[in-house]
Amino acid sequence: MSEKFDYFVVGQGIAGTLLAFELRRRNKRVLVIDKVHPASSTRVAAGLYNPIVYKTLEKSWLADQLVPAAHQAYEQLEVLTQAKFDYRMPIVKVFGSQEEYDFWEKRSKEDDYSPYLSAPCKASFSSFLEMPYGYGEIRQSGYVDTKTLLEAYRNHLTNQACLFPEKFSHQDLIINDNFVEYKGFRASRIVFCEGLGIVNNPFFNYLPMKPTKGEVLTVKSEDIGNERIINKRVFLIPLGDNQYRIGSNYGWVLDEIPTEAAKKEITEALGKFWTAPYEILNHEAGIRPTVRDRRPLLGQHPQLKNLYVFNGLGTKGIMLAPWLSAHFCDYLELGTEIVTEASIERYKKFFAPKSD
Ligand SMILES: Cc1cc2nc3c(=O)[nH]c(=O)nc-3n(C[C@H](O)[C@H](O)[C@H](O)COP(=O)(O)OP(=O)(O)OC[C@H]3O[C@@H](n4cnc5c(N)ncnc54)[C@H](O)[C@@H]3O)c2cc1C
């Protein structure tokens, strides 16, 4: 037996990255097993984190905990990897009517919401942006350049001899009472963070995923400033150098092929508020690991006690992964409870025990 670890982590998307980071911060020996898939959800993602639901102006689930945890973790990861990927900036919601303006004005004065919502403004801040009803700014938001983050942490893992850069084959996992073995390595526990790959995982594929396809464009255009993300049905993220990411949409044909229909849908929505000419540089598609009830999937296999899952981050992996990783590590290492909405206990009834 060559080397012993505390944990195998399968998958290095945002889930596996933040989980490995948190475990290593707690001095656990971790081997990450991941084969890069260029169209994986994290790599394609726009990377937005946003504490407010655009439509209803409610706080999103656990926002008060998730936002500070995300800021702290991404800051620490930037220091560790010496890379820049966290861009904090407000998200502008462009109002579609006077009612939206009035509702924002009222909500932004509530104690619970004033840290997250600016006072509304009547006039547009750019000649390329049409905002007849004005806009408001969501605070404590921003975006993570996910490709840079994944590559930076991957390099770090490689330098620490903690990365096994190959496809994980479930049938080669040897499961014992107190440890698991894989290709000559041994660990006390294994955590699967495979995103959509969970559908090929014989141990956890009983969990009810409802994946959704999404597409994003990268365009080059006029300078509208680099200080704000804009949203009106589609988002527009300034990347610098007059480049912007635009998206996304929801589709249910589960391939990773960019489509003309999605491009049309996104550019038409963009045309409703953005008047500058632009050139499309890139068009990507990926599949979000969304769950039937749109909550994460965390927990221990119902029968095999050293197998765990950390998945189901759906449409919000960037904001969820930091807090959930720390929360899951508390569960793994300190025996605390997983928050009910995210625990796989809720789907126990779907598990059919295999008889020998
Ligand atoms: C178009 C689009 C836009 C999005 N925009 C946002 C956004 O703005 N903000 C946000 O928060 N979220 C966004 N999302 C959702 C976000 O991408 C997901 O919540 C998140 O990336 C899921 O991360 P994950 O680590 O669980 O899965 P993944 O990113 O899919 O990572 C899984 C990893 O496991 C690896 N893997 C799987 N099986 C195996 C195996 N057998 N062996 C080895 N490796 C394996 C894969 O190659 C991959 O590297 C978007 C998604 C899409 C598609």
The ligand as an SDF file (V2000), in Angstrom:
LIG
                    3D

 53 58  0  0  0  0  0  0  0  0999 V2000
  -24.3000   28.1500  -18.1180 C   0  0  0  0  0  0  0  0  0  0  0  0
  -24.1670   28.0310  -16.6200 C   0  0  0  0  0  0  0  0  0  0  0  0
  -24.0890   29.1840  -15.8620 C   0  0  0  0  0  0  0  0  0  0  0  0
  -23.9670   29.0900  -14.4760 C   0  0  0  0  0  0  0  0  0  0  0  0
  -23.8410   30.2410  -13.7820 N   0  0  0  0  0  0  0  0  0  0  0  0
  -23.6940   30.1750  -12.4360 C   0  0  0  0  0  0  0  0  0  0  0  0
  -23.5040   31.3580  -11.6770 C   0  0  0  0  0  0  0  0  0  0  0  0
  -23.4220   32.4660  -12.2220 O   0  0  0  0  0  0  0  0  0  0  0  0
  -23.3750   31.2440  -10.3260 N   0  0  0  0  0  0  0  0  0  0  0  0
  -23.4300   30.0180   -9.6990 C   0  0  0  0  0  0  0  0  0  0  0  0
  -23.3310   29.9680   -8.4710 O   0  0  0  0  0  0  0  0  0  0  0  0
  -23.6070   28.8950  -10.3940 N   0  0  0  0  0  0  0  0  0  0  0  0
  -23.7450   28.9370  -11.7350 C   0  0  0  0  0  0  0  0  0  0  0  0
  -23.9130   27.7900  -12.4450 N   0  0  0  0  0  0  0  0  0  0  0  0
  -24.0560   26.5410  -11.6880 C   0  0  0  0  0  0  0  0  0  0  0  0
  -22.7060   26.0500  -11.1940 C   0  0  0  0  0  0  0  0  0  0  0  0
  -21.9110   25.8430  -12.3110 O   0  0  0  0  0  0  0  0  0  0  0  0
  -22.8710   24.7730  -10.3590 C   0  0  0  0  0  0  0  0  0  0  0  0
  -23.6450   25.0550   -9.2090 O   0  0  0  0  0  0  0  0  0  0  0  0
  -21.5260   24.2360   -9.8790 C   0  0  0  0  0  0  0  0  0  0  0  0
  -20.5250   24.4550  -10.8130 O   0  0  0  0  0  0  0  0  0  0  0  0
  -21.5680   22.7450   -9.5780 C   0  0  0  0  0  0  0  0  0  0  0  0
  -20.2880   22.3760   -9.1730 O   0  0  0  0  0  0  0  0  0  0  0  0
  -19.8730   20.8800   -8.8840 P   0  0  0  0  0  0  0  0  0  0  0  0
  -18.4810   20.9140   -8.3570 O   0  0  0  0  0  0  0  0  0  0  0  0
  -20.8990   20.2060   -8.0530 O   0  0  0  0  0  0  0  0  0  0  0  0
  -19.9050   20.1310  -10.3000 O   0  0  0  0  0  0  0  0  0  0  0  0
  -18.9210   20.2290  -11.5600 P   0  0  0  0  0  0  0  0  0  0  0  0
  -18.5140   21.5960  -11.8120 O   0  0  0  0  0  0  0  0  0  0  0  0
  -19.5980   19.4920  -12.6590 O   0  0  0  0  0  0  0  0  0  0  0  0
  -17.6380   19.4270  -11.1210 O   0  0  0  0  0  0  0  0  0  0  0  0
  -17.5740   18.0360  -11.0630 C   0  0  0  0  0  0  0  0  0  0  0  0
  -16.1560   17.5960  -11.3400 C   0  0  0  0  0  0  0  0  0  0  0  0
  -16.0870   16.1850  -11.1390 O   0  0  0  0  0  0  0  0  0  0  0  0
  -15.3960   15.5940  -12.2140 C   0  0  0  0  0  0  0  0  0  0  0  0
  -15.8460   14.2030  -12.3050 N   0  0  0  0  0  0  0  0  0  0  0  0
  -17.1040   13.7270  -12.3800 C   0  0  0  0  0  0  0  0  0  0  0  0
  -17.1050   12.3930  -12.4330 N   0  0  0  0  0  0  0  0  0  0  0  0
  -15.8000   12.0080  -12.3740 C   0  0  0  0  0  0  0  0  0  0  0  0
  -15.1090   10.7530  -12.3950 C   0  0  0  0  0  0  0  0  0  0  0  0
  -15.7740    9.5840  -12.4630 N   0  0  0  0  0  0  0  0  0  0  0  0
  -13.7630   10.7400  -12.3370 N   0  0  0  0  0  0  0  0  0  0  0  0
  -13.0510   11.9050  -12.2500 C   0  0  0  0  0  0  0  0  0  0  0  0
  -13.6390   13.1260  -12.2340 N   0  0  0  0  0  0  0  0  0  0  0  0
  -14.9860   13.1750  -12.2980 C   0  0  0  0  0  0  0  0  0  0  0  0
  -15.7960   16.4530  -13.4240 C   0  0  0  0  0  0  0  0  0  0  0  0
  -14.9020   16.2900  -14.4930 O   0  0  0  0  0  0  0  0  0  0  0  0
  -15.7280   17.8330  -12.7830 C   0  0  0  0  0  0  0  0  0  0  0  0
  -14.3990   18.3200  -12.8130 O   0  0  0  0  0  0  0  0  0  0  0  0
  -23.9730   27.8230  -13.8330 C   0  0  0  0  0  0  0  0  0  0  0  0
  -24.0180   26.6730  -14.6000 C   0  0  0  0  0  0  0  0  0  0  0  0
  -24.1150   26.7570  -15.9820 C   0  0  0  0  0  0  0  0  0  0  0  0
  -24.1380   25.4910  -16.7880 C   0  0  0  0  0  0  0  0  0  0  0  0
  1  2  1  0
  2  3  1  0
  2 52  2  0
  3  4  2  0
  4  5  1  0
  4 50  1  0
  5  6  2  0
  6  7  1  0
  6 13  1  0
  7  8  2  0
  7  9  1  0
  9 10  1  0
 10 11  2  0
 10 12  1  0
 12 13  2  0
 13 14  1  0
 14 15  1  0
 14 50  1  0
 15 16  1  0
 16 17  1  0
 16 18  1  0
 18 19  1  0
 18 20  1  0
 20 21  1  0
 20 22  1  0
 22 23  1  0
 23 24  1  0
 24 25  2  0
 24 26  1  0
 24 27  1  0
 27 28  1  0
 28 29  2  0
 28 30  1  0
 28 31  1  0
 31 32  1  0
 32 33  1  0
 33 34  1  0
 33 48  1  0
 34 35  1  0
 35 36  1  0
 35 46  1  0
 36 37  1  0
 36 45  1  0
 37 38  2  0
 38 39  1  0
 39 40  1  0
 39 45  2  0
 40 41  1  0
 40 42  2  0
 42 43  1  0
 43 44  2  0
 44 45  1  0
 46 47  1  0
 46 48  1  0
 48 49  1  0
 50 51  2  0
 51 52  1  0
 52 53  1  0
M  END
$$$$
